[in-house]
């Protein structure tokens, strides 16, 4: 007589698979299942954001946003407020023209944190007066060094639900 609680016959195993033991294990370890789902969500979100960043950096277009440690470009700028957004105004064969944001942070923050100042977008001094012109080689060097730590392409006028463009600035596709 077999010591197993079920018949060891392959036909029995094939035709009588039951979900009750599986659901019982899931119910016993519900917190682990929830933890696994939360980790899966955050890893997936990080993967999507990284792929979006790589896509923007590989093919920059008008109205893209680059997030940079501005002190690598201008060592005389304020060391406390060095992480600023750059809005891409124009893409030429060899150069990129940016508008430099006036609202800066002391540490590298996410594009959402930068964009949370969307009320300031309505102010005239949200961007600096002078444009910043960089060669594509210089931008690639800044990306490789980590000075440009993130990049985003707005969906219509928003990045992650925060307004970053005026309606008049939309580029028809």
N, C-alpha and C positions, 0 to 999 in steps of 0.2 A: 504494500500500500504506500502511496506517495505521501511525503510529508508536506508537500505544497498545498495551499488552500484551494487550488484550482486544478483542473485537469490539464496535464502537460501536452495534450494532443494539439498539434498545430492548427487543425480545423477549429478547435474550440477557441484558441487565441485569436484567430483571424476573424471570426464571426461575432465574438462577444466582447468587443472593446467597450468599456463603460467609462463615462465621464465623471461619475460620482467621486472616485478617488482623486482625480485631478482637481476638481472643484473644491474638494475638502482640503487639499494641500494649499490651494490658493487662498481659501478662507482663513486657514491657520496662519498664513504668512502674508496677510493683506498689506501690512506696513512695508514689507520688503518689495511687494509688487508695486505699491505706490511710489516708493523711493526709486525703484528702477525706471518707472515711467517718467518721473520728474527728471532724473539724470538723462534719460534718453531725449527728453524735450530740450534741455539746455545744450546738450552736445549737438543735436540737430540744428538748433538755432545758431550756435557758434559756427557750425559748418556753413550754413546758408549765408551768414554775414561775411565770413571770410571769402566765400566764392563771389559774393557781390563786390567786395573790395577788390579782389583780383581782376574782375571783369572791368571795373571802372578804371583801374590803373593801367590795364592793357590797352584800352581804347577810350581815352578821355574825350568827352563831348562838352559842348557849351552847357553851362549851368550845373556841372558836376561840382561836388564839394570835396576838398582835400583838407585833412586835419593834420596840422604840422606843429613841430617845435620851432617857432619862429626865430629863436636865438641862433639856430644853425645858419640861417640866412643873414641875419643882422645881429652880430655879437654885441652891439651897443644897445640893443633893446632891453627893456626891463626884465630882469631875471625872474621876478615874482610872477609876472603875467606873460608867459611865453607860449602857451598852447592856444592857437587861434585857428579859426576856419578860413579857408581860402575858397573863393567862388571863382570857377573858371569862366572867363568872359569870352575868350577867343582861342581857337586852335589853328595855328598855322603849320606849315611844313616842318619847321624846326623849333618853333617857340610856342609857349603857352602863356597867355595873359590872364592874370588873376586879380581879383579884388580882395584885399586883406581885411578880415573882420576886426572890429574894434573891441568886441567883448572877448576877453581872454580868461584862461584858467591857469592855476598854478601847477596842476598835474594833468596828465593826459586823461581826458574824459571821453565818453562815448559820443557819437554824433547826436544822440537824443539829448544828452546834457547840453551840448552846444545849442541845439535847436530849441530848447525850452525857453529861450529868450525871444520867442517869436513876436512878442509885443514890441520889442526893441526894433524889429525889422521895419516897423512903421516910422521910426525916427530917421532923420536925414544922416546922422552920423553913425549908423550901424556899421558901415564900411569906411575905411580910410579913403582919403581923397586920391592919393596916388595909386596907380596900378603897379603890380609886380609882374615883371616879364622874366620868365625862366626858360632856358633851353630844355628840350626834351631829354638831353643827356644829363643835365643837372637834376631834373625831376627824377630820373631813374636812379641817379646817385643818392638822392635824398630818400627815396623809397628803400634802397638797399641798406642804407645806414640806419633806417628806422626813424628818421626825422619826420617823414610823412607816415603817420601811424595808422591812418584810416582814410577811407574814401567812400563816398556815397553818391548815388544818382537819384535825385528826387523823383518820386512818382507824382505826377502833376505838380502841385506846388508844395508838397509835404515830404518830409523825411521822418519816418516812424510816427506819423500823426502830428508832427509839429510843422508849422508853416515856415518855409525857408525862401520862398519866391513870391513876388507879386504876380497877379494874374497876367499882367501885361508882359511879363518876362518869359512866358511859356514859349517854347520853341516847337513849331509844328513838325511832326515827324515825317 
